[in-house]
């Protein structure tokens, strides 16, 4: 600086804003993305790292660890694929709670596996999956 003082730049890490409600065109984008991520042959819904998925969700930021996004995802699963779902991959989404999955109770009777791979989840949260009668949890 011309007066001899050094300029201090302070940077804070923040996540991009997430819409308070996922509805309308954004809900349609989410539904379209989930349709792409659903493997019809294996009946597996792979939502791993959903916020990084190169899809039509851009430029919107929809992290699965936000309650409004998880609620929307659960409602889409209930309405469109719950009866056929065999496996659900929720890994790499920094989930700290599974409370929003209770809307899927009674759980899909065909769902046998769940991949979480989230070190943020406590054991008490994993207890919520007992009603699912899963044969495999990663």
Secondary structure, 3 states (H helix, E strand, C coil): CCCCCCCCCCCCCCCCCCCCCCCCHHHHHHHHHHHHHEECCCCEEECCCHHHCCCCCCCCCCCCCCHHHHHHHHHHHHHHHCCCCCEEECCCCCCCCCHHHHHHCCCCCCCCEEECCCCCCCHHHHHHHHHHCCCEEC
